[in-house]
């Protein structure tokens, strides 16, 4: 494995040097093959349309064959490099190209090959698979591997390189919920189910099978429609979310007390409302109380009610939250903040189903379902003596732990899209979604405030993004200190400028070491911008993100500074001449 990675480091720069962008013709070239830059979202839409129109099997066949053709073409470049390198080094051209083309990051695990004997065995890890992520975003977790075009590429490339049929199988896939994809490749005859897999490489006449196609489309739509529908504000496809939600569904039909545990902002109240809506009490009231938001001296009267004259200011009798929730559901959020005296009364309600209003001796029967939540560990509070143990055991009849958003990465795009639709509707604004970099930033952020913070960030993005555009990173986050993957621009000849970052670091070091000053760097930027704009100050200003007045002021200051330096030099020179004359 170490050897394979070192090979990648040695040759990857050579591949980048073979990719060029022609600014005049708009063409992109890899060696002598024309390439295209395609929006990943547009490619995902095309992929979805193929699946929805043709069904999974036929769409898989088309995409597999498309990937196969791409792999065969890239193998031509590998063969041109094989003369001056070993079989392994030449073969690694394909995985490196697959990474460079933005499809997937390929990490070699094991590679054994000999082109003369035909021996071949390969195992690779795929990270950041575009196809797996796209499929999961649109269809959720799938039961089978879904990186069809990428598998086709691996098969086409390896078969063309080896001169014999090589078949890969995806044994792990992000589309199935795995963290990464993993593929294994061997000669086709070494696979027991080779015939089943190879059928996707053979084109078929759709016209001859229209009846079967219609049947499959109907079945596909039916299976999509049969998916259990989540309430509007409850959504997720991650394993952690599904496990928590499945527990919630199991408790819905009963009257058992439910304890929701999770960090602040994970959606505990949303879960509680969903539990109420799924249960037999859905037509009755749902009453929510944030225990931490009520002053301790008022908690008892708020929960249990108060009789007229019970205390100064109690001018009328009024029911508490328990009575208001009679027949329905009472949700007590942040229950760990309840005072000890109220905890004792709550225990009695759970035991007897009776309450007493403050200042009253009459007991009242209440029939409601209790759902409680806490962002604190109640068991730890019991150990610290801050929460009654008998009440804890009563409340902990059915516990559901809601995972934090940082453990639900798969749900972030789904939630962000939901909040985008919500807030664009509220603000009457039309936006086209998120840019790819914004999506990457949303996935990379740790979300300490969980879903509540995500909603706030998306709302800010909706407010800041101009109408008709996409939300960018700068609209979501005011500042970003996270280290981003290195990206390559274009050098003046149209090639990828892989040294631009190193040049920037060298420039910084020159300033830090006193070789250059900030004024000198500003002068270089101004002069270069004016030169590129051929003397047009308005164009030069746009290049630097300035107004015409700003760049004119800076140029004037620069020229005055140079004139001052020249005058000083002349005065110094005159003084030297005079002194020399005196000496003579």
Secondary structure, DSSP 8 states (H G I E B T S, - for coil): -HHHHHHHHHHHHHHHHTEEEETTTTEEEETTEEE----HHHHHHHHHHHHHHH-HHHHHHHHHHHHHHHHHHHHHHHHHHGGGS-HHHHHHHHHHHHHHTTS-EEEEEEEEEETTTTEEEEEEEEES-HHHHHHHHHH-S-SS---HHHHHHHHHHHHHHHTS-EEEEEEE-GGGT-SSEEEEEEEGGG-TTHHHHHGGGS---GGGGHHHHHHHHHHHHHHHHTS----TT----SHHHHHHHHHHHHHHTS---EEEE--TTS-HHHHHHHHHHHSTTTTS-EEEEEGGGS-HHHHHHHHH-B-TTSSTT--S-B--HHHHTTTSEEEEESGGG--HHHHHHHHHHHHHSEEE-BT---EEE---EEEEEESS-HHHHHHTTSS-HHHHHHHTTEEEE---GGG-HHHHHHHHHHHHHHHHHHHT-----B-HHHHHHHHHS--TTHHHHHHHHHHHHHHHS-TTS-B-HHHH-S---S------EE-TTSBEETTHHHHHHHHHHHHHTTSS-HHHHHHHHHHHHHHHTTT-HHHHHHHHT--HHHHHHHHHHHHHHHHHHHHHHHHHHHHHHHHHHHH-
